[in-house]
């Protein structure tokens, strides 16, 4: 089987390409994602109203994703703290969280953020130690932050 390739488009969205494969008819509905969709990457998008009231929803979704991927509790907590810290600086009326799940990492795209929020030294001092990489980028003229979270082995 050929490994999938991942492409990042100009708007910051990741996509997966893989050669076509035959559908495995003998697998039950609960078969792993790879067997069902032919691609290891999954993308999850969540849009919530901006403000502190909905940070718990974002945290709950990240906890569910981390639990489903068997991430250690400490990694899940780090992801939740990093994203909820950024949620307070959402630009406009909503905050968007996009999660791209790969074999070895998760990419969390958080935005749109207020101008300068992704580069704010105080905010970066809080967020950077919680993730393996943080990179600001622009989408549709607004500031976003890409958080790279490696899937570390437990034990």
C-alpha positions as CSV (number, residue, x, y, z in Angstrom):
1,X,0.0,0.0,0.0
2,X,1.3,3.4,-0.9
3,X,1.6,6.0,1.9
4,X,-0.7,9.0,1.7
5,X,0.7,12.4,0.9
6,X,-0.5,15.6,2.6
7,X,-0.8,19.0,0.9
8,X,-1.2,22.3,2.6
9,X,-3.3,24.7,0.5
10,X,-2.9,28.5,0.5
11,X,-5.7,29.0,2.9
12,X,-4.0,26.8,5.5
13,X,-6.2,23.7,5.1
14,X,-4.6,20.3,4.8
15,X,-5.7,17.6,2.4
16,X,-4.8,14.0,1.9
17,X,-4.1,12.3,-1.4
18,X,-3.8,8.5,-1.8
19,X,-4.0,6.2,-4.7
20,X,-7.4,4.6,-5.1
21,X,-7.8,1.2,-3.4
22,X,-10.4,-1.5,-3.3
23,X,-13.0,-1.3,-0.7
24,X,-12.6,-4.0,2.0
25,X,-16.0,-5.6,2.1
26,X,-15.3,-8.0,4.9
27,X,-14.6,-5.3,7.5
28,X,-17.4,-4.4,10.0
29,X,-18.7,-0.8,10.4
30,X,-16.4,-0.3,13.4
31,X,-13.3,-0.9,11.2
32,X,-10.4,1.5,11.7
33,X,-10.6,4.8,9.9
34,X,-7.7,3.9,7.5
35,X,-9.6,0.9,6.2
36,X,-12.9,2.8,5.8
37,X,-11.6,6.0,4.2
38,X,-8.2,5.0,2.8
39,X,-6.5,7.9,4.5
40,X,-4.9,8.2,7.9
41,X,-5.7,11.9,8.3
42,X,-9.0,13.1,9.7
43,X,-10.1,16.7,9.9
44,X,-12.4,18.1,12.5
45,X,-13.7,21.7,12.5
46,X,-15.5,23.4,15.3
47,X,-16.9,26.9,15.3
48,X,-18.1,28.4,18.5
49,X,-19.2,31.9,19.5
50,X,-16.4,34.0,20.8
51,X,-16.0,34.5,24.5
52,X,-15.2,32.7,27.7
53,X,-18.6,31.0,27.9
54,X,-17.8,28.5,25.2
55,X,-14.2,27.6,26.2
56,X,-15.6,24.6,28.0
57,X,-17.0,23.3,24.7
58,X,-13.7,23.6,23.0
59,X,-12.0,21.9,25.9
60,X,-14.5,19.1,25.8
61,X,-14.0,18.5,22.1
62,X,-10.2,18.5,22.5
63,X,-10.5,16.1,25.4
64,X,-12.7,13.7,23.3
65,X,-10.2,13.8,20.4
66,X,-7.3,13.2,22.7
67,X,-9.1,10.3,24.5
68,X,-10.1,8.7,21.2
69,X,-6.4,8.9,20.0
70,X,-5.2,7.4,23.4
71,X,-3.1,10.5,24.1
72,X,-1.7,10.8,27.7
73,X,-3.8,12.9,30.0
74,X,-0.9,15.4,30.3
75,X,-0.9,16.0,26.5
76,X,-4.7,16.4,26.4
77,X,-4.4,19.0,29.2
78,X,-1.6,20.8,27.4
79,X,-3.7,21.0,24.2
80,X,-6.8,22.3,26.1
81,X,-4.8,24.9,28.0
82,X,-3.1,26.2,24.9
83,X,-6.3,26.6,22.9
84,X,-8.4,28.0,25.7
85,X,-5.7,30.6,26.3
86,X,-6.1,31.7,22.7
87,X,-9.9,31.6,22.8
88,X,-9.9,34.9,24.8
89,X,-8.4,36.7,21.9
90,X,-10.8,35.7,19.1
91,X,-11.5,38.4,16.5
92,X,-15.1,38.9,15.7
93,X,-18.1,36.9,16.9
94,X,-16.7,33.4,16.6
95,X,-13.7,31.2,17.1
96,X,-12.8,28.4,14.8
97,X,-10.8,25.3,15.8
98,X,-9.6,23.0,13.1
99,X,-7.8,19.8,14.0
100,X,-6.0,17.7,11.5
101,X,-5.1,14.2,12.8
102,X,-1.9,12.6,11.4
103,X,-0.1,9.4,12.3
104,X,2.5,11.2,14.4
105,X,0.9,14.6,15.3
106,X,-2.1,16.8,15.5
107,X,-2.3,20.2,13.8
108,X,-4.6,22.6,15.6
109,X,-5.5,25.7,13.7
110,X,-7.0,28.4,15.9
111,X,-8.5,31.7,14.7
112,X,-9.3,34.2,13.6
113,X,-7.4,36.0,16.3
114,X,-7.2,39.7,17.1
115,X,-4.3,41.5,15.3
116,X,-1.1,40.8,17.1
117,X,-2.5,38.1,19.4
118,X,-0.5,35.2,17.8
119,X,2.8,37.1,18.1
120,X,2.1,38.6,21.6
121,X,5.2,37.6,23.7
122,X,3.1,37.1,26.9
123,X,0.7,34.8,25.2
124,X,3.4,32.9,23.4
125,X,5.2,32.5,26.7
126,X,2.1,30.6,27.9
127,X,1.3,28.7,24.7
128,X,4.7,27.6,23.4
129,X,5.7,25.3,26.3
130,X,2.4,23.5,26.0
131,X,2.8,22.5,22.3
132,X,5.7,21.3,20.1
133,X,5.4,24.2,17.7
134,X,3.4,27.4,17.2
135,X,3.4,29.3,14.0
136,X,1.2,32.3,13.1
137,X,-0.2,32.5,9.6
138,X,-2.8,34.6,7.7
139,X,-6.0,33.4,6.3
140,X,-8.5,35.7,4.5
141,X,-6.6,38.7,5.9
142,X,-7.0,37.6,9.5
143,X,-4.5,36.2,12.0
144,X,-4.5,32.5,12.9
145,X,-2.1,30.3,14.9
146,X,-1.1,26.8,14.0
147,X,-0.2,24.6,16.9
148,X,1.8,21.4,16.3
149,X,1.2,18.6,18.9
150,X,3.3,15.5,18.6
151,X,1.7,12.2,19.6
152,X,4.3,11.0,22.1
153,X,4.6,7.4,23.1
154,X,3.3,6.6,26.6
155,X,5.7,5.1,29.2
